[in-house]
């Protein structure tokens, strides 16, 4: 074993912003670099998550006005950029070619993603603003309903708004990767009907094994396959199994096997969504609490009979293939 790992969904910018606001510097090196290296992580998609003002993690730590999504996003960007500019071990990238250059230099490459585009509002130029900030992957919503769409926690009968449809088309024109992980099901079908290229679900598991709104049905998995996209395996315990005793790395490997059976292994990726630093209730599956558990998880895939090529695809190559197609 020894697959290099590209984690398609990371909330580390939240920890960076919180700690930098408290006066810390070099947060990634001090608190996360060793764990990432033990996990074989060579790259990350760093999420800008600014559309959940009611979450306990945010209280008293970030932007004072809970409705100022643009301000909160700008604050995350400011702290993230400062952190990456100070780091010798991490490099922000916008293309796969830049990611490969960072890897060759021994650095962990980091793409930026919007986890909810509430900051765009109904502004026709809102998507362009995200793109200008360096964001290359985007979800229209987190779990909330906003001016673009309804998330997994919103009105199940609501699909994309007119502004949301414009946003999807503009993302296609710019070459951004569209991510449906937090959309409700109607929004999922609206996006995949509109999209002109691969669509991803960066951090969603299989509803057949764990029936929660954030996971995907087999029909949804097949639709992602048909766009040329991928679904990223999510380690968050509540998306792995309803029974707490079965919320394990092995059960997540069973999700991977089910995805491979339904979609083909070439459409399975990693989006672990580690958020242990957000406190109780945000734990990963047992054995996959943080990135250090990834090699053992990949050994579970080997035990399930996946080939070296299939494991390497899931660990890194499948998501890079999609990004190469969209971003260059």
C-alpha positions as CSV (number, residue, x, y, z in Angstrom):
1,X,0.0,0.0,0.0
2,X,1.1,3.6,-0.3
3,X,-1.6,5.4,-2.4
4,X,-1.3,9.1,-2.4
5,X,-4.5,10.8,-1.4
6,X,-6.4,13.8,-2.7
7,X,-9.1,14.7,-0.2
8,X,-11.9,16.4,-2.1
9,X,-13.5,18.1,0.8
10,X,-11.7,19.6,3.8
11,X,-13.0,22.2,6.4
12,X,-9.5,23.1,7.6
13,X,-10.0,26.8,6.7
14,X,-12.5,27.0,9.5
15,X,-9.9,25.9,12.0
16,X,-7.4,28.2,10.4
17,X,-9.7,31.2,10.6
18,X,-10.7,30.5,14.2
19,X,-7.2,30.1,15.5
20,X,-5.7,33.0,13.6
21,X,-8.5,35.2,15.0
22,X,-7.2,34.1,18.4
23,X,-3.7,35.1,17.5
24,X,-2.1,31.9,16.3
25,X,-0.1,31.6,13.2
26,X,1.1,28.6,11.1
27,X,-2.1,26.7,12.1
28,X,-1.8,24.1,9.3
29,X,1.8,23.2,10.2
30,X,1.3,23.2,13.9
31,X,-2.0,21.3,14.1
32,X,-2.6,19.4,10.9
33,X,0.5,18.8,8.8
34,X,1.7,15.7,10.6
35,X,-1.7,14.1,10.5
36,X,-2.0,14.8,6.8
37,X,1.4,13.3,6.1
38,X,0.6,10.2,8.1
39,X,-2.5,9.8,5.9
40,X,-0.6,10.2,2.7
41,X,-2.6,13.3,1.8
42,X,-0.9,15.1,-1.1
43,X,-3.8,17.5,-1.8
44,X,-7.0,19.0,-0.5
45,X,-10.0,20.9,-1.6
46,X,-10.4,23.6,1.1
47,X,-14.0,24.7,1.6
48,X,-15.3,28.2,2.2
49,X,-18.2,27.5,4.5
50,X,-19.9,30.7,5.5
51,X,-23.6,30.1,5.1
52,X,-24.4,28.5,8.5
53,X,-24.6,31.3,11.1
54,X,-26.6,29.3,13.6
55,X,-23.9,26.6,14.0
56,X,-22.3,26.6,17.4
57,X,-18.8,26.5,15.9
58,X,-19.2,30.0,14.5
59,X,-20.6,31.8,17.6
60,X,-18.3,34.5,18.7
61,X,-15.5,33.5,16.3
62,X,-16.2,35.1,12.9
63,X,-18.2,37.8,11.3
64,X,-20.6,39.5,13.6
65,X,-23.6,39.8,11.3
66,X,-25.0,36.4,10.6
67,X,-26.7,37.5,7.4
68,X,-23.5,39.0,5.9
69,X,-22.4,36.0,3.9
70,X,-20.1,38.0,1.7
71,X,-18.3,39.5,4.7
72,X,-17.9,36.0,6.3
73,X,-16.6,34.6,3.1
74,X,-14.1,37.4,2.7
75,X,-12.9,36.9,6.3
76,X,-12.3,33.2,5.6
77,X,-10.5,34.1,2.4
78,X,-8.3,36.7,4.2
79,X,-7.2,34.3,6.9
80,X,-6.7,31.4,4.5
81,X,-4.6,33.4,2.1
82,X,-2.5,34.7,4.9
83,X,-2.0,31.2,6.3
84,X,-1.0,29.7,2.9
85,X,1.3,32.7,2.1
86,X,3.2,32.0,5.3
87,X,3.4,28.2,4.7
88,X,6.3,26.3,3.1
89,X,4.4,23.1,3.0
90,X,1.1,24.1,1.4
91,X,0.5,25.8,-1.9
92,X,-2.8,27.2,-3.3
93,X,-3.6,26.0,-6.8
94,X,-6.2,26.6,-9.5
95,X,-5.3,23.9,-12.1
96,X,-4.2,20.3,-12.1
97,X,-0.9,21.4,-13.7
98,X,-0.3,23.7,-10.7
99,X,-1.2,20.9,-8.3
100,X,1.3,18.6,-10.0
101,X,4.0,21.3,-9.7
102,X,3.3,21.6,-6.0
103,X,3.4,17.8,-5.6
104,X,6.8,17.7,-7.4
105,X,8.1,20.4,-5.0
106,X,7.0,18.3,-2.0
107,X,4.1,20.6,-1.1
108,X,0.4,19.8,-0.4
109,X,-1.7,21.4,-3.0
110,X,-4.9,23.2,-2.1
111,X,-7.9,24.1,-4.3
112,X,-10.6,26.4,-3.1
113,X,-14.3,25.5,-3.1
114,X,-17.4,27.3,-2.0
115,X,-19.5,25.2,0.3
116,X,-22.7,27.2,-0.3
117,X,-22.8,30.3,-2.5
118,X,-25.1,32.4,-0.3
119,X,-22.7,35.3,-0.8
120,X,-23.7,35.4,-4.4
121,X,-27.3,36.2,-3.6
122,X,-29.2,37.0,-6.8
123,X,-26.3,39.0,-8.2
124,X,-25.7,38.0,-11.8
125,X,-22.0,38.5,-11.2
126,X,-21.9,36.6,-8.0
127,X,-20.4,33.5,-9.6
128,X,-17.8,35.6,-11.2
129,X,-16.9,37.1,-7.8
130,X,-16.2,33.6,-6.4
131,X,-14.1,32.7,-9.5
132,X,-12.1,35.9,-9.1
133,X,-11.3,34.9,-5.5
134,X,-9.7,31.7,-6.9
135,X,-12.7,29.4,-6.2
136,X,-12.8,26.6,-8.7
137,X,-15.4,24.2,-7.2
138,X,-18.8,25.3,-6.0
139,X,-21.9,24.2,-4.2
140,X,-25.0,26.4,-4.6
141,X,-26.1,25.8,-1.0
142,X,-25.0,24.3,2.2
143,X,-28.0,22.7,4.0
144,X,-29.9,26.0,4.0
145,X,-32.3,27.5,1.4
146,X,-30.8,30.6,-0.3
147,X,-31.5,32.7,-3.4
148,X,-30.1,30.0,-5.6
149,X,-31.5,26.7,-4.4
150,X,-32.6,24.6,-1.4
151,X,-30.1,22.5,0.5
152,X,-30.6,19.0,2.0
153,X,-32.2,20.6,5.0
154,X,-34.5,22.9,3.0
155,X,-37.9,22.6,1.3
156,X,-37.8,19.2,-0.5
157,X,-40.2,20.5,-3.2
158,X,-38.0,23.4,-4.1
159,X,-35.5,23.1,-7.0
160,X,-33.2,25.7,-8.4
161,X,-34.4,29.3,-8.6
162,X,-34.0,31.3,-11.8
163,X,-30.8,32.8,-10.2
164,X,-29.6,29.3,-9.4
165,X,-30.1,28.2,-13.0
166,X,-28.1,31.2,-14.2
167,X,-25.4,30.4,-11.7
168,X,-25.1,26.8,-13.0
169,X,-24.8,28.0,-16.6
170,X,-22.2,30.6,-15.6
171,X,-20.1,28.0,-13.7
172,X,-20.1,25.9,-16.9
173,X,-19.0,28.9,-18.9
174,X,-16.1,29.6,-16.5
175,X,-15.1,26.0,-16.3
176,X,-15.9,25.7,-12.6
177,X,-16.7,22.3,-11.1
178,X,-20.3,22.0,-9.9
179,X,-20.7,20.1,-6.6
180,X,-24.2,18.8,-5.6
181,X,-23.3,17.3,-2.2
182,X,-25.5,19.6,-0.1
183,X,-28.4,20.1,-2.6
184,X,-31.8,18.6,-2.0
185,X,-32.8,15.9,-4.4
186,X,-34.9,18.1,-6.7
187,X,-32.0,20.5,-7.0
188,X,-29.7,17.6,-7.8
189,X,-31.8,16.7,-10.8
190,X,-32.1,20.3,-11.9
191,X,-28.3,20.7,-11.8
192,X,-27.5,17.5,-13.6
193,X,-30.1,18.4,-16.3
194,X,-28.4,21.7,-16.9
195,X,-24.7,20.9,-16.5
196,X,-22.6,20.7,-19.6
197,X,-19.8,18.6,-18.1
198,X,-18.9,16.4,-15.1
199,X,-20.8,17.0,-11.9
200,X,-19.4,15.9,-8.6
201,X,-20.8,15.1,-5.1
202,X,-17.6,15.8,-3.2
203,X,-18.7,14.4,0.2
204,X,-21.8,12.2,0.0
205,X,-22.3,8.5,0.7
206,X,-24.9,5.9,-0.4
207,X,-28.5,6.1,0.7
208,X,-28.8,2.4,0.2
209,X,-26.5,1.8,3.2
210,X,-27.4,4.9,5.2
211,X,-30.7,6.5,4.5
212,X,-30.2,10.2,5.2
213,X,-30.9,13.2,2.9
214,X,-27.2,14.0,2.5
215,X,-26.5,10.6,0.9
216,X,-27.3,9.7,-2.7
217,X,-29.7,7.1,-4.2
218,X,-28.5,4.6,-6.7
219,X,-30.3,6.6,-9.4
220,X,-28.4,9.7,-8.4
221,X,-25.1,7.8,-8.4
222,X,-25.8,6.6,-12.0
223,X,-26.6,10.2,-13.0
224,X,-23.3,11.4,-11.7
225,X,-21.6,8.6,-13.6
226,X,-23.4,9.7,-16.8
227,X,-22.1,13.2,-16.5
228,X,-18.5,11.9,-16.1
229,X,-18.4,13.0,-12.5
230,X,-17.5,11.3,-9.1
231,X,-18.9,10.9,-5.7
232,X,-16.6,11.4,-2.7
233,X,-16.7,9.1,0.3
234,X,-17.6,11.0,3.5
235,X,-16.2,9.8,6.9
236,X,-18.7,11.7,9.0
237,X,-20.2,9.1,11.3
238,X,-23.8,10.0,10.8
239,X,-23.6,9.4,7.0
240,X,-22.0,6.0,7.4
241,X,-24.6,3.9,9.2
242,X,-27.7,4.4,11.4
243,X,-26.3,2.1,14.0
244,X,-23.5,3.8,15.9
245,X,-21.7,0.5,16.4
246,X,-21.4,0.2,12.6
247,X,-20.1,3.7,12.0
248,X,-16.7,2.5,11.1
249,X,-14.0,2.7,8.4
250,X,-15.0,-0.8,7.3
251,X,-18.6,0.3,6.7
252,X,-17.4,3.3,4.7
253,X,-15.4,0.9,2.6
254,X,-18.7,-1.0,1.9
255,X,-20.1,2.3,0.7
256,X,-17.2,2.5,-1.7
257,X,-17.9,-1.1,-2.9
258,X,-21.6,-0.2,-3.5
259,X,-20.7,2.9,-5.4
260,X,-18.2,0.9,-7.5
261,X,-20.9,-1.6,-8.3
262,X,-23.5,1.0,-9.2
263,X,-21.2,3.6,-11.0
264,X,-17.9,1.9,-11.7
265,X,-14.9,2.3,-9.5
266,X,-13.6,5.1,-11.8
267,X,-16.4,7.4,-10.5
268,X,-15.6,7.0,-6.8
269,X,-13.4,9.5,-4.9
270,X,-12.6,10.8,-1.4
271,X,-14.1,13.7,0.3
272,X,-13.6,12.8,3.9
273,X,-15.2,16.0,5.5
274,X,-13.0,15.6,8.7
275,X,-14.3,18.1,11.2
276,X,-13.1,16.7,14.6
277,X,-11.9,20.2,15.5
278,X,-15.5,21.5,15.5
279,X,-16.3,19.7,18.7
280,X,-18.6,16.9,20.0
281,X,-21.0,15.6,17.4
282,X,-18.6,16.0,14.5
283,X,-16.7,12.8,14.9
284,X,-15.5,10.7,12.0
285,X,-16.3,7.0,11.7
286,X,-14.3,4.8,14.0
287,X,-10.9,4.2,12.6
288,X,-11.2,7.2,10.3
289,X,-11.4,10.0,12.8
290,X,-8.9,12.1,10.9
291,X,-6.5,11.8,7.9
292,X,-4.1,9.5,9.8
293,X,-6.7,6.7,9.4
294,X,-6.8,6.9,5.6
295,X,-4.2,4.2,4.9
296,X,-6.1,1.7,7.0
297,X,-9.3,2.6,5.2
298,X,-7.6,2.0,1.8
299,X,-6.5,-1.4,3.1
300,X,-10.2,-2.1,3.7
301,X,-10.7,-1.5,0.0
302,X,-8.0,-4.1,-0.7
303,X,-9.7,-6.6,1.6
304,X,-12.9,-6.1,-0.5
305,X,-11.0,-7.1,-3.6
306,X,-10.3,-3.8,-5.2
307,X,-7.3,-3.7,-7.4
308,X,-4.3,-1.4,-7.0
309,X,-5.5,0.7,-9.9
310,X,-9.0,1.0,-8.5
311,X,-7.7,2.0,-5.1
312,X,-5.4,4.6,-6.6
313,X,-8.3,6.0,-8.6
314,X,-10.5,6.3,-5.5
315,X,-7.6,7.8,-3.4
316,X,-6.6,10.4,-6.0
317,X,-6.8,9.9,-9.7
318,X,-10.5,9.9,-10.3
319,X,-11.1,13.4,-8.9
320,X,-8.0,14.7,-10.5
321,X,-9.3,13.4,-13.8
322,X,-12.5,15.5,-13.4
323,X,-10.6,18.6,-12.4
324,X,-8.2,18.2,-15.3
325,X,-11.1,18.1,-17.7
326,X,-12.7,21.2,-16.2
327,X,-9.8,23.3,-15.0
328,X,-6.8,22.2,-17.1
